[in-house]
Amino acid sequence: MALFPAGAEPQHWRRLAVPSGFFLAVIYYEEMFLKLYCFHALTPAGILFTLLFSLPPALLLGLLCGALPGKRGQALLPLCTGLISLWIGSQVVYYHMFKTFLTIFSLTKMAMVAGAFGDMAVGEILVNWFPILMMAVPFALAIALRKRLIPDGPQAFGLGLRWAAMAAASQLAAMGIVLLCGGGVLSPRTIYYKAASPVLETQYFGVLTQAQLEIHRVLFGIQPDTSIPNLLEESPPGPNEPEPIDPGPIPPEDSPPPSGSLFPGTEPGYHTLPIDFDRLIRNEEDESLLNAHLWFSQRAPAPENQWTGFFEGKNLIWIVAEGFSTLAMDPERTPTLWKLSHQGFVFDNFYTPLWGVSTSDGEYVTTTGLIPKPGVWSYSKSADNYMPFALGTQFRKDGYRAMAFHNYQYNYYDRDRSHPNMGYEYYGIGNGLELEEVFPPSDLDMMEEIIPMFVNEEKFMVYCLTVSGHLNYSLEENAMSARHYDAVRDLPYSEPVKCYLACQLELELAMTRLVNQLEAAGKLDDTVIALSADHYPYGLTDEEYSELLGHPVDPVFEIYKNTFILWNSELEGTSVRVDKYCSSLDVMPTLSNLFGLDYDSRLIMGTDILSNRDPLVIFANYSFINEAGYYNSAADLFTRWDGREPDLEKVAEMVAEVQNRVAYSAAILDYDYYRLALNGPPKPEAP
């Protein structure tokens, strides 16, 4: 078949080929610049695949501009170039701010984000003037060269269908080449067709292709790996792990449920609920849900252990602290945090991975034990779902007053919907909290305002999300840094590091006030304090974080290592040391076990840290840490702790396990799975 239809002349072809070539150069240049600026490296696979996937949009944009009359095409060419530069350039700035990429879903909430962080974004634009300038070069060239790229002359409508067919063929060819690249543990084929990692997708295929994959995920879900059976069966307890309790005889089916139980028929000895998976499997016609039923039904449940119900009957104050890090603590500057973190339960290998929507996803992971779905605001989406394992719901059913507080805009990230859905009376600025109008607001001021609201209750469960540790870390942009700067002025660190340490002192004061007020009210012995970070302080560069460490930080794993505080005054002077690898994904099931709450461990992606279940720390880019070693997905390399050669089959199985935990977390969110599996109440009608 000839490229040109009958009567077509070469200038028609040139009219489409020249702008298409220009767009190919623009897209490829900006994609390569983003990789170098954000990841500081280029890989052969990234160079090749990004070129292949840059061709289809370049051909379509060339057709769009070249097929129009001269003046219209000349006007459209710089407009399209500017939009490309704006999208890729905004990703550079967003990644520099949040160490993740801007999602299309987030664009639908841009008014909220801009209202909250508009000034910060302006500051980031000024800081990132160089990459923004480099991204603007193609736009300037498009304006200067538009008449040469699309000269006045005959239109090229006759080639439109064939040119579009070329774009489609090049897209299919690129996808076919990726399909053939199945080597390694986490292959390009797996990343493109199954995995849900925006960072890996950008590294391999470019940010434009990542956006396409994100849209597909949001619309059609995440593909599980059905070729690998469930892993992580029960294993012998490690040296610092308790022996499981003998479950003993199972009571008759008609025996009454335990007092206060949410789930009649709960099986003692294991953290399971009475779910009729056989019925669900038998009656299911949707293939995705059928796979979910099969996978959940085959998971080994977590057994109860000697710590089950250890804190039953006590109050709980649960804090997710903005940007908190182990390195922010010091026995002299932060004596309360230091004491709480070195007594009670001490977790020596705890991590707070960074997910796609920073604080919101960090909250979601910690409070639900589920992995957030890339491309959406998972906590926001969960607001319409049945969330029976939420601690607010669990404690409230047991007669506690369950309250949640956030010292920022009460409806930011739709928390005014998600947190009441988790069983809490929810208060934030604009909804019951009145705090000084500074940024970031004060954790201490919040604590002083909220303690009287719950401390005299007979039984209370309180959840707090703090904000004083929020970026940026400078005297001009962080009121808490300015407030406490004198305390860190003489430390041997750069200005941003000192400002970070200064703003974390507000959290120290808040925790000191909390402990003192609980003690004054006679509630300290009866109250458990749990605290972990939403994420590490990514407002610091790797170089600045390295100052605190005293050596260059490993950005793959070490940068996420953190502290999980789990303390009660009755444990004062003692510590239960746990060297098991664990993460924020494991906090919710650990607390549920300690407080003797009913939940189904098969439907949770984290595990009770104090159980004998095998550890698995999952990171957003599919890297992981387990008992055998650690896997770096970017390098496709597993390193054993003992230095021996890894069994690549077992590593591939673990990657499949990670893939399934990501996919079925998304299924729980997308299908309101808890409502379905647990025969929850009817979904409320939309207002």
Beta strands, then each sheet from edge to edge (+ up, - down):
strand 1: 315-321
strand 2: 344-351
strand 3: 401-409
strand 4: 425-429
strand 5: 432-433
strand 6: 460-465
strand 7: 527-533
strand 8: 561-562
strand 9: 565-568
strand 10: 575-583
strand 11: 616-618
strand 12: 624-626
strand 13: 629-632
strand 14: 637-640
sheet 1: 5+ 4+ 3+ 6+ 1+ 7+ 9- 2+ 8-
sheet 2: 5+ 4+ 3+ 6+ 1+ 7+ 9- 2+ 10+
sheet 3: 11+ 12- 13+ 14-
end
